[in-house]
Amino acid sequence: MDVTVEPEWWYLWIPLAASLVALAVIAYLITYIKKKPVGTDKMKEIAEAIRIGAKAYLKRQNSTIAIVAVIIAICLYVYDFIHHGGIPFYSLAFVLGAATSTLAGYIGMNISTIAHVRTTEAARKRDLPEATKIAFRGGAVTGLGITSISILSLTILYYVYSMVAGVPNPELLVSFGFGASLVGLFAQLGGGIYTKGADVGADISGKVEEGIPEDDPRNPAVIADLVGDNVGDCAGRGADLYESFTDNNIGAMILGLALIEYFGFSGVVFPLIAGAIGIISSIMGILAVGNIKKDDPMMSINAGYLLMGITAAILFYVSVVLMLGGKLVFFLDILIGIITAVLVGLLIQYYTSYQYKPVRTIAEAAKTGPATNIITGLAVGMKSTGLPLILLSAAIVISYVISGGVTNHKLGFYGIAMATLGMLSMTSIIMSSDTFGPIVDNAGGIAEMSGLGEDVRKITDMLDSIGNTTKAITKGYAMGCATLSAFVLFASYLEIVSARIPDFTISLTSPITILGLFLGGIVPFLFSAYAIEAVGKAAYRIVEEVRRQFREIPGLREGKAKPRYDVAVDIATKAGIKGMLIPGAIGIISPIIVGILFGTETLAAFLLSATVTGVILAIFMFNAGGAWDNAKKYIETGKLGGKGSDTHKAAVVGDTVGDPLKDTSGPSLHILVKLINIIALTLTVLFLHPVILLLIG
Amino acid sequence: MDVTVEPEWWYLWIPLAASLVALAVIAYLITYIKKKPVGTDKMKEIAEAIRIGAKAYLKRQNSTIAIVAVIIAICLYVYDFIHHGGIPFYSLAFVLGAATSTLAGYIGMNISTIAHVRTTEAARKRDLPEATKIAFRGGAVTGLGITSISILSLTILYYVYSMVAGVPNPELLVSFGFGASLVGLFAQLGGGIYTKGADVGADISGKVEEGIPEDDPRNPAVIADLVGDNVGDCAGRGADLYESFTDNNIGAMILGLALIEYFGFSGVVFPLIAGAIGIISSIMGILAVGNIKKDDPMMSINAGYLLMGITAAILFYVSVVLMLGGKLVFFLDILIGIITAVLVGLLIQYYTSYQYKPVRTIAEAAKTGPATNIITGLAVGMKSTGLPLILLSAAIVISYVISGGVTNHKLGFYGIAMATLGMLSMTSIIMSSDTFGPIVDNAGGIAEMSGLGEDVRKITDMLDSIGNTTKAITKGYAMGCATLSAFVLFASYLEIVSARIPDFTISLTSPITILGLFLGGIVPFLFSAYAIEAVGKAAYRIVEEVRRQFREIPGLREGKAKPRYDVAVDIATKAGIKGMLIPGAIGIISPIIVGILFGTETLAAFLLSATVTGVILAIFMFNAGGAWDNAKKYIETGKLGGKGSDTHKAAVVGDTVGDPLKDTSGPSLHILVKLINIIALTLTVLFLHPVILLLIG
């Protein structure tokens, strides 16, 4: 490689400074939240039980993941030893990727279990703005944590590796992405199985069989359910977006390297700058929430978004002008990414919110029982895959074409990466409002269990419904990010392969390639099957346990005796750990086997097919699940017979079926599509021609 | 094209003779069945009601399809007029394809509505061998009808067109396949929506809500349900296999043409000879059933299969020696096709029969309610996509490689076509045992409605359970045939395109191609969504109607008044016709739009992606549906609480959800994947460079 351009290292000060500022803000937010009062002893006790359960689970999950990670790290170190005389390029990057991803998940879970009870306390004092602020700032710790840890690590690693290797090269970072993806996959799978196993089990045994309300303290599975919100929703979605954010940055840097003759090293570090822009503008937005438009929580959150958006747009414009030779088409790409994210979010809302026809049709179908309710939901879910994917494909094609992809495909791919960077710049603030959801959900649960009365519950219910709206937006957002990131990773796979094999092309005319398409198409189905099955098993065991307790503990039904919460927590924990192993293994091993057995061409077909099928399946699962959920909620507003009617009971079955789809396999598929691509990338960098040999000789 | 080989036209006498013999056998079988007694007046009355309903539906369905077909035929005639001076090459072939497909469906439905009541009558006389024979021979009319009509038409058309054009060319037949596929798609969709709308509606309102048994004469939807078996299962599966059989022959002939330098015209007509071999050996097998091993119906059917298999193997061996230059590798391909069909069938049985673990797990999960039952079934269905598809991909790759595809891909593709021909040679006998299913199902229904008593019902139940076993085999078989046929069509698409564009290759490195993959992946989901939704709507309306009748007709519940069967029949008819339009339009229009907007490369990616996704989705739907069905049946054998228990009720919900998946969208997807490929083939032949110009200029 002919490196004639002198890297302008000072650029790296920007992402470094931005992430350090973010860390300072995080420290401030944590102190702010911790200073708030925690309420009654009863509340403290419940909060503590949730906290202990969540920590215990995360500890066991992380020790299990650690075993897998250590094995892979050793293999990578052997590689490093052979090829780089023991300089641990790949092994260290992998370990750091895995460790930071774990850290991001831990921070999110930890702050959530601190903020929820304080939100309840604010609600107990009838202080809605205060409750909103605490919950949102709790979410912001996760949101900023994800982006700042990622940007900080990538910046330092890139700089140090470049110095050690003597030449700057982002390809050395691929195993960082691998580590992040690996942890992300297991965290989302394990947490997803835990949360939905507990949720479904608690719903069936409590709401359906015993006829007691949600979060009733008599239900032996209620603590497990509340723990699940923390280990599943907070840690899970965080892992997903940490992975999208990190992998996309690495992919975009690799694509930037291919354009070194156009933009010099500015093109390589631009993704880090974009991350910094996202961080800074998100901080402005986050701090505004709860301070502007205090009395209307939704308006306050929207004001934060608006402030963030305007700041980001200005900063992006300036940086494209300064760093990418003023090629404003890339600024346009960034805008396309942001607009696409918004549009996909709106579409998802159309299919999953009960203000619109699809969900109402599902609720209507529940009038003739659970079967028609489920059939209609399946249809809505499948139908909802069309427009979002057409939109995302259009964003890919348009940003490719306008950036000059037709004459030089490297420019086109970089354009796609820009659109993705635009989309991902919102990660911090989006994650803040997303994590807001489980915090207020938990706050409501604590209020119910502590017997705080109707009007406190009313405040937490109001926050909960806002949480559901922000969650719907995040889902569409996560979907868009996962799709585009997977695509950017695939583009960098192509880039890396063609740098090593001149005139590389993937022809579809050979059955061996078509084999790759078939195998790739199967993987998301098998993966989902095991994830869903694990939830089914966990729920089954929890229902059996709850039935046993109601049978064997005298006075439990009357509220005179306490249930054994810990047994249900233990069942969910074991189910989460055990259940994540097989689907996790499928995700890790399948691209390796296909790559080794059939080579780069078949692997490329495999990646594409798995990405396309995985993304479609994920959208189907997300939306079907969300639609069933809201069809039930629609009936609960008093329509079609209201709560307790046969129609409502039928809708509860649909909601329960949708739970593992929308919260376990759906989000895990997002991680899967990125993981297999980054594994392929790592394999190619390591084995096709060791990158270090390319650099120095 | 350099045609130096003189076609040996006398080869065509073989398929011509074989299909004429088959038609004679059909005439004999119809006479044989018609001579059998029809039983009591009550039985006659019910049979007549079913017959009238089925005929009325088919008439309306066919007039609707005719409108679409006429429009397409006119377009094709305009093309013929411009390019061939009015010789109606493509328009005539299209009309014939559509007409023969309609005819095949009509014959199947017609004989079924004659044979069912006679089967009941044989059962009434406690004559099990006679009942088996009548039902199986009724099925055989469909089985032989499909293959002989297809082979007869293709043989004559090929000969006549070759004479008129002055040069023999199977490419002129593509629009015949288009016509057959078009009718097949609508027939399967309309019939599938009819049968499952009626079935689900009757089950929910009768079995679940009123607690009356299946086929109870008090249920106003019972006649619609029985009509559905005829218009859905008989006509539907028939359309599927007629299409597989026809399209694969055309595709294989086109691939044979590309190898003219190797095998002369023998290679082109070999598919027709293979069809003839299938017909002749199936006739031997069919006539044996009911005559050998009379007392054990299952053994008798198996004896028929064995005789068929041995005859076919000998004849294939001889014909490969004589026609394909003794290249025994092609004989091996044929065997691979047959073995794969058997293995896929066994796998499907593993996943869907209650003798094995997967179905028992689903039944077990029903203990905690419908939600866990459905979740587990979804997981089993998704898991079941893995092994069958790996097997089918392996068959594709192995037959490609051993036939010499690595050095000459044309030989490889021809090898794959041979494997498919081997598989499809069993069509007649497989369809015979498949159509056996709805006939005995109807026979049981007639027995129940005529009040023929327990022990008659016992005989029909026994036949019904055999019908379910043969149905499971057919499903795996239809799956294998659809996958391989779609692939053969894709190979001939490639062949035709590369004959016109030298050095044609499909590169996966362009986002425009990837757009094709995304769009192709969406189509099966959208298609299924509308098909499933139509069933949901139809069922909903029927439930409402049944509820209304039970409410408004005094004495209905006590069996003192007669229900209005015709209203439910009318609802199902309208739902079938209306419901088939949107998914049908998606199937027809999507490849045309992609082809016109983005060209041959993107269209190729679209075809592959739609095929892969469609096939996987179909397997998932088939197996999930089958597994739920049998989990319910397992409980009905008295396990886990048996019939009437809460576990059983939960399993009924799963079964109902599975109905539209396994009998409407699943089988329709099979047709879809072939339809889009044959449309692409037709488009290419017509527009890329008109074939006639290639031939004469």
Interface residues (C-beta under 8 A of the other chain):
Chain A: V200 I204 V208 E364 A365 K367 T368 G369 P370 A371 T372 I374 I375 T376 L378 A379 V380 G381 M382 K383 T385 G386 L389 I390 L392 S393 I396 V397 Y400 G405 H409 G412 I416 F487 L494 S498 T505 I506 S507 L508 T509 S510 P511 I512 I514 L515 L517 F518 L519 G521 I522 F525 L526 S528 A529 Y530 I532 E533 V535 G536 A539 Y540 V543 E544 A604 A605 L608 S609 V612 T613 I616 F620 V653 T656 V657 P660 L661
Chain B: V200 I204 V208 E364 A365 K367 T368 G369 P370 A371 T372 I374 I375 T376 L378 A379 V380 G381 M382 K383 T385 G386 L389 I390 L392 S393 I396 V397 Y400 G405 H409 G412 I416 F487 L494 S498 T505 I506 S507 L508 T509 S510 P511 I512 I514 L515 L517 F518 L519 G521 I522 F525 L526 S528 A529 Y530 I532 E533 V535 G536 A539 Y540 V543 E544 A604 A605 L608 S609 V612 T613 I616 F620 V653 T656 V657 P660 L661
